[in-house]
């Protein structure tokens, strides 16, 4: 069972690292395009574009942490990273869905992104629960 936990957490952190790296780079390099695809409207001010780029840097930082933490899934830092990504994924879902409910804002990638973050969040929960079961033994 510990091998399964490690494989699942390692895969989670690897997949998260790749996805968030692509997202972060896209926000840094082409923020208007990504925001348009996600929310249906590009940031139309220099401040909006700058904020999107800052978000891109933050997301890219998460990607680096996930990628570098993937080989130490038994360590406390990796468990903390999985927990942080759980919070991040569900915070993204809550933020996007609240925006949609309040303003109807959505682009072509909106629901796939929401579904993807839900799936990653559930995967984080599964890895956390498995980790707790093993720690209780």
Secondary structure by P-SEA (a helix, b strand, c coil): caaaaaaaaaaaaaaaaaaaaaaaaaaaccaaaaaaaacccccccaaaaaaaaaaaaaaaaaaaaaaaaccccccaaaaaaaaaaaaaaaaaaaaaaaaaaaccccccaaaaaaaaaaaaaaaaaaaaaaaaaaaac
